[in-house]
């Protein structure tokens, strides 16, 4: 599951743990392609990766997305051992703007209906952050939440609103 030697380390890693809705994952993948962020999909998924809704939401950008599949949460945790993991959940105690973002960090998001597993949240309580909601809704759409956090992380790393990657 490792990236080929000589490939640059991603600036950030977005991790979707057991995503259930294909269009959400497709939209996250498109954002990852736009920001050169590596996408990790932790199985089981609530859909097949060849799902037409997943492909449609990612449009024709799938070849621009660096995707790594992990057979389970345990396999992902082994893969990312020793790396900075930042978890995002309504159960966090600090806002996402206070997360200690760093290059190569892993930004974890749970499934649309279950969120991140309780045991993971309990074990990593100091690394759990939330996105404030002051309206009368329970939660944000997964793709929206991932976009908010990812762009805040890049902003905090110094990639401002006019930053563009120069391509050769």
N, C-alpha and C positions, 0 to 999 in steps of 0.2 A: 504494500500500500504506500510505500515511500515514493516521493517524487524522484525522477531520474537525476543522477549526478549532474552537477553543473547548472541545474535549474535554480534561479534565484529563490531565496526564502520569501514566502509571502509576507506582506506587511502585516496582515491580520488573518485570522482564521474564524469563519463563522461555522458553528456547529449546530445542526438541527437534530435534536434527540427525538426519535420516533415521530416525525412529522406525519400528518394524516391527510392533508388537503393538497392535491397536486398543484392547483394554481398558486398557492402560497409558496410552495417550494420552487416552482418555476420563476416566480417573481423574485425570490431571494437569489436564485441562481443568476438571473439577469443582472441584479445589483452587484453580485460578486464579480461577474464578468466585467462590469463597468468600472469597478474599483480594483481589479486584480487581487481580489480577496479569495483565499482558498475556501472552498465549501466542503464541509464534512457532513455526511448523512449517516446517522446512527440507526441501524436496523433494530427491530422490524419497522418498516415503513407502512403507512396506511394505504399504499398504492404500489403499482408496478412502475419501475423506472422507465418503461416504454409507454406509459400512460399518455394518451393523446392530449389530455388537459395539461399535464406536466410540460410536454414539449411545446404546446401552444403558449403557455404562460412565459416560457423562456424564449419564445420566438425562435429566431435562427441564430441565437447567441450561444447555444450549448457548447460549440467548439471553442468558445472563448473562456469557458469556465473550467477551473481546475477543481475537479470533484474527487473526493476520496470517500469510499464506502467503508463502514465499520460494521462487522456482523452483530455487535452488541455494545451496550454501554461499557461493559467491562473491557472489551477489546479496545474501545476508544480510550478509556482511562489508562490502559497499559501503553498505548501509542503515545499519549500526551504526557506521560509521567515526567515530572520535573519542570513542566512548562507552566506559564501563568494561565490559569483558568478563571474566567469571570463569568458568573452565572446571572441570568436576568429572569426575574420572577416577581409576580405581585407580592410574594412573601418576603421580599428583600426589606432591609431596614434602612438602606441609604439609597439616594437617587443615583441613576446611571451617570450623572455628571460628576460624581465623586469617585468613580471607578478608576483604579490606577492603570490606565491603558499603557501598553508598551508594544513595540514592534514585535510581531510574532505571537501576540496573545491570542488565546482561544476564547471566543465569545459564545457561550452556550445558551440555547433557547430550547424550551420543551415543546411538546405537542400542543396542538390547538385546544384540545379538550382536557388534557391532564396536566399540562405544564411539565416542569422538570420533576423527576422522582423525589419524593419527600426525604428519603434516606440521603440522597446526594445533597440536597439543600441543607439538611441537618449537619452533615459531615463537613460542609464547606461554608458554614454560616457567615464567616467573615468575608467571603467573596461573592455574596449575593446582593444584587442591586435591583431597583425597581424603576419603572418609568411612571411618573406621576399622572394620575387621571383624576380630574376634578369634576367631570360631568357625571351623568347618571347611567354610565355603561360599566359593565364588569371588567372589560379588558379591551386591549387593542388587537387588531388583526396581526397575526404572526409576522407577515412580510413587512407591515408598517413598523412594528417594534424592532425588527432586525435592522431596517433602514435607519431608524432614528439612532440606535446605538452605534451602528457601524460608522455613520457619518460623524457622530460626536467623537468617536475614537480617533478617526483620521484628523478631525479638527484639532483635537488635543495633542496629536503627534506633530502638528505643524503643517499639515496639508490644508491650507486655507481655501476659501471659496473660489479663488482663481487658479488654484494649483491644477496643473494638467501634466500627465505623464507624457514625455516626449517619446515618440516611437521612431524607430529607424527604418 
